[in-house]
Amino acid sequence: MKKIIGLGLESSCDETAAGIVENGSTVLSNKIASQIDLHAEYFGVVPEIASRAHLEIVNPLIESALEESGLTFDDLDYVAATNRPGLIGSLMIGLQAAKTISYIKKIPLITVNHLEAHLYAPFLNSSAISFPYIGLLVSGGNTALYHMKGIGDMQLLGRTVDDAIGEAFDKVSKFMGLGYPGGPFVDSLAQKAVKKKKIFPKLMASKNEDYRFSYSGLKTAVINYVRSNPDYDMAEVAYSFQESAIEILIRRTFAAARDLGLTDIVVAGGVAANSRLRHLFADACRHEERVIIPPIDLCTDNAAMIAGLSYHYYCREEFDALDADVTAKIRG
Ligand code: KG4
């Protein structure tokens, strides 16, 4: 089998990443430059700062990915970049770099949907998964459930009607005076809870049950509780918030798997790094259900997932022209 090598670039938010993948699965390099330090003082991503940081790091990062994999630009069969959804100025940096490589090296350019790429992550360095499956994406910008039918064929089942789950972790963390991004702080604080009492209610009433999510009510409940209980126990609040936030994910995801008769469930995105989420999803499996959560470096924003997914578009000869554009939001 001929080796097809692809370079992927990711710059949709606050991570610049360059990844090199062989035949859509073997990760040869997965370089990620995080901008967390630049945004921490604002407790959120500042778009202008993000674009500038992408611009500064993208070329050295590509060089470093090539070096790590022992390859040169001449070894690449295609170049891919995330072009949707994300911050416009940030997306443009990665896409422009990919266009330049495509033009100079005369190799196909492939643009990729960031959300589809996240849910492709379990195919990397593994042959344990195949279509169809249920895909749950949990990150700072997205909380959405999909029926993954094939490459380029994902059906949205439901998404958050307000905040994304990662956003709720970040805001709760900020309000409690913890650090940014909030997820890892809340995760480790919750592990110190002793009483583990239920402080916050189950999310969304069970009548009219569908596949949607909502996190702004829970976030407000935490804020109100903290305001009216000045001596509150931080670990207990972190624990109860986290339990409620994860419980709805499990309820919706397993309901979708049952309704569609699917057994494989993939959870991806930054929040999939949460230790309690990993435990509770594994625990919720009954009968033949199987939960697959990629390793943490492939869960969070990375470009191996971009290079890997676009291998399949390369094989189908679905290439993009040099005037390809970026899109902030996508439907479905
Ligand atoms: O997918 P991701 O790396 O990128 C964006 O969406 O930009 O996700 C980042 C999100 C942040 O909201 C962060 O707080 C959350 O993932 N996160 C976590 C954990 N680690 C990262 N949330 C809960 N528990 C964690 N251990």
Boltz pocket constraint, residues with backbone or C-beta under 6 A from the ligand:
constraints:
  - pocket:
      binder: B
      contacts: [[A, 13], [A, 14], [A, 138], [A, 139], [A, 140], [A, 141], [A, 142], [A, 165], [A, 166], [A, 167], [A, 169], [A, 170], [A, 181], [A, 182], [A, 183], [A, 184], [A, 187], [A, 269], [A, 270], [A, 271], [A, 272], [A, 273], [A, 274], [A, 275], [A, 299], [A, 300], [A, 301]]
      max_distance: 6.0
